[in-house]
Amino acid sequence: MSLGQKLAWDDSVLPFQLDASDIRGRVARLDGVLDGILEQHSYPPVVEALVAEMAVLTALIGQTIKLRWKLSLQVQTKGAVRMIATDYYGPTEEGEPARIRAYASYDADRLNDAAPFDQLGEGYFAVMINQGKDMTPYQGITPIAGGSIATCAEAYFAQSEQIPTRFELSFGVSTEADKPHWRAGGVMLQHMPKASPSVTSEGSGEDGLLTPSDVVGEGDDAENWTRANVLLDTVEELELIGPSVSPDTLLLRLFNEEMPRVYDAQPIRFGCTCSEDRVRQSLSIYSAKDIETMTTDEGRVTADCQFCGSHYDLDPKSVGFEANA
């Protein structure tokens, strides 16, 4: 089986628990989802790599949100890649797939030959959860630091949630089947402490940020966490994204003595929520005079979705709160 073929475990997240270690986690594999995200744009490879990393992180973190909830991850920086934004929409019904979308904005003339993370500058990594109508959205942020977006996510969980969290990710372009396309995979571990550890304000990470080891606690918790991380360190790139090792087999290879228990996998699809009705709703706060300033020389009001590339072309007289009935 080649990497170009669709696999049964592609575009899914498999939750699991290590019963011997009081650790939970997820295994993610993305293929067609990344195609859906990236084919909408002509990103340079270095930007594609950052979007792929954000997408697999979003899939791993998003699997825990409830039906109809929305998780958003966002990177905002002063670097060449100014923003990366992802949205994960929980399934609308039990058994239905979750949906994910992503986009990036960047200054092409500032990109260089350095590693993808080096295209980011000073800024922040944010996690936002929208629980639905009449609920206050949650937001947590942490500075960009640590050498990867995954490390930023680990710092977020340590700082904001006091939960030791580890990500091991792999992503790249497959050239199998004469059609280059991106694949990504990853494992997420979280140690659930029996009680909140005593944590000082100064962490051991870059710029004093907390790290997973700072919040893991002591005794058996620390020993279990260290052992699981040592085992995860042995994972190989092809085990994360290749066609030969299914997620459940991967867990047995890595954590056999930790008694892994798997749950139902969550399928994921590329999906965007934009629509003409949403565009009209967003314009409904503007007067006819405001709409006039948005009207093109051709006499139309246009809008483009940054996530999926959809183009909307509207009659200016039909939008805004003074629109013709």
Long-range contacts (C-beta under 8 A, 24 or more apart in sequence): 1-243, 1-244, 2-176, 2-177, 2-243, 3-174, 3-176, 3-177, 3-183, 3-241, 3-242, 3-243, 4-174, 4-176, 4-177, 4-178, 4-179, 4-181, 5-177, 5-243, 6-31, 6-32, 7-31, 7-243, 8-246, 9-246, 9-247, 9-265, 11-267, 11-268, 11-269, 12-247, 12-265, 12-266, 12-267, 12-268, 13-59, 13-60, 13-62, 13-63, 13-265, 13-266, 13-268, 14-247, 14-248, 14-251, 14-262, 14-263, 14-265, 14-266, 15-63, 15-64, 15-262, 15-263, 15-264, 15-265, 15-266, 16-251, 16-260, 16-261, 16-262, 16-263, 17-260, 17-261, 17-263, 18-228, 18-255, 18-258, 18-259, 18-260, 18-261, 19-258, 19-259, 19-260, 19-261, 20-224, 20-257, 20-258, 20-259, 21-191, 21-224, 21-225, 21-227, 21-228, 21-258, 22-191, 22-192, 22-194, 22-221, 22-224, 23-189, 23-190, 23-191, 23-192, 23-224, 23-225, 23-228, 23-258, 24-189, 24-190, 24-192, 25-187, 25-188, 25-189, 25-190, 26-60, 26-63, 26-187, 26-188, 27-185, 27-186, 27-187, 27-188, 27-247, 27-250, 27-251, 28-56, 28-59, 28-60, 28-63, 28-184, 28-185, 28-186, 28-187, 28-188, 29-183, 29-184, 29-185, 29-241, 29-247, 30-55, 30-56, 30-59, 30-183, 30-184, 30-185, 30-268, 31-181, 31-182, 31-183, 32-269, 32-270, 33-59, 33-100, 33-268, 33-269, 33-270, 34-181, 34-182, 34-183, 34-184, 35-181, 35-182, 35-270, 36-269, 36-270, 36-271, 37-100, 37-101, 37-102, 37-103, 37-270, 38-182, 40-103, 40-307, 40-308, 40-309, 41-103, 41-104, 41-309, 43-104, 43-106, 44-106, 44-108, 44-111, 45-173, 46-111, 46-116, 46-119, 47-81, 47-104, 47-106, 47-111, 47-116, 47-119, 48-182, 49-116, 49-171, 49-172, 50-75, 50-81, 50-84, 50-104, 50-116, 50-117, 50-119, 50-120, 50-149, 51-84, 51-102, 51-103, 51-104, 52-171, 52-182, 52-184, 53-116, 53-148, 53-149, 53-150, 53-169, 53-171, 53-184, 54-84, 54-86, 54-102, 54-149, 55-86, 55-100, 55-102, 55-184, 56-169, 56-171, 56-184, 56-185, 56-186, 57-86, 57-149, 57-150, 57-153, 57-167, 57-169, 57-186, 58-86, 58-87, 58-88, 58-100, 58-102, 59-88, 59-98, 59-100, 59-186, 59-268, 60-167, 60-186, 60-188, 61-88, 61-127, 61-153, 61-188, 62-88, 62-90, 62-98, 62-100, 63-98, 63-266, 65-90, 65-129, 66-90, 66-131, 67-91, 67-92, 67-93, 67-94, 68-92, 68-132, 69-129, 69-130, 69-131, 69-132, 70-129, 70-130, 71-127, 71-128, 71-129, 71-130, 72-126, 72-127, 72-128, 72-129, 72-130, 73-125, 73-126, 73-127, 73-128, 73-153, 74-125, 74-126, 74-128, 75-120, 75-123, 75-124, 75-125, 75-126, 75-144, 75-149, 75-152, 76-123, 76-124, 76-126, 77-120, 77-121, 77-122, 77-123, 77-124, 77-144, 78-121, 78-122, 78-123, 79-110, 79-119, 79-120, 79-121, 79-122, 79-123, 80-106, 80-107, 80-110, 80-111, 80-112, 80-119, 80-120, 80-121, 81-105, 81-106, 81-111, 81-119, 81-120, 82-106, 82-107, 84-149, 87-273, 87-307, 89-271, 89-273, 91-266, 97-266, 97-267, 97-268, 97-269, 98-266, 98-267, 98-268, 98-269, 99-268, 99-269, 99-270, 99-271, 99-272, 99-273, 100-268, 100-269, 100-270, 100-271, 101-270, 101-271, 101-272, 101-273, 101-307, 101-308, 102-307, 103-306, 103-307, 105-306, 117-147, 117-148, 117-149, 120-144, 125-149, 125-152, 125-153, 125-155, 125-156, 127-153, 127-156, 127-160, 142-209, 143-207, 143-209, 145-205, 145-206, 145-207, 145-209, 146-205, 146-206, 146-209, 150-186, 154-211, 154-212, 155-205, 155-209, 155-210, 155-211, 157-190, 157-212, 158-203, 158-205, 158-209, 158-210, 158-211, 158-212, 158-214, 158-215, 159-203, 159-209, 159-210, 162-193, 162-196, 162-197, 162-199, 162-215, 163-190, 163-191, 163-192, 163-193, 163-215, 164-190, 164-191, 164-193, 164-212, 164-213, 164-215, 164-216, 164-225, 165-189, 165-190, 165-212, 166-190, 166-212, 166-229, 166-232, 168-232, 168-233, 168-235, 168-240, 169-240, 170-237, 170-240, 170-241, 171-241, 172-237, 172-241, 183-241, 184-241, 185-240, 185-241, 186-240, 187-232, 187-235, 187-240, 187-250, 187-254, 189-228, 189-229, 189-232, 191-216, 191-221, 191-224, 191-225, 191-228, 193-217, 193-221, 194-221, 227-258, 228-255, 228-258, 231-255, 231-258, 272-305, 272-307, 272-308, 272-310, 274-305, 274-307, 274-308, 274-310, 276-312, 276-314, 279-303, 279-312, 279-314, 280-314, 280-318, 280-319, 283-314, 283-319, 283-320, 284-319, 284-320, 284-321, 284-323, 285-321, 286-319, 286-320, 286-321, 287-320, 287-321, 287-322, 288-320, 288-322, 290-320, 291-316, 291-319, 291-320, 291-322, 292-316
